[in-house]
Amino acid sequence: MANKLSQRKSRLAFTTDAEVRYRGKLRAVVIEVDNPFSASVRLAGTRQRYPFSWHGLHDYAAELFARNERERRKKERAERKKAR
């Protein structure tokens, strides 16, 4: 049974395997859940946080997927056109 974020009693934060070079060092990306509707992302060892909403994250991912699909179909059409 999965719990909802609104039902958690403890703060949720997790470190991802993704790393970003910042000021000469590779730093892990950390996600901190603020409430059931939003979270923030920061780099390990830094204080600068970038807030985002889960709704906005979904919209961004859907837009990225659609853009990649359009690009893939465009390449396929170009390859079929070359093959003629």
Secondary structure, DSSP 4 states (H G I P E B T S, - for coil): -PPPGGG-SS-EEEEEEEEEEETTEEEEEEEEEEETTEEEEEETT----EEEEHHHHHHHHHHHHHHHHHHHHHHHHHHHHHH-
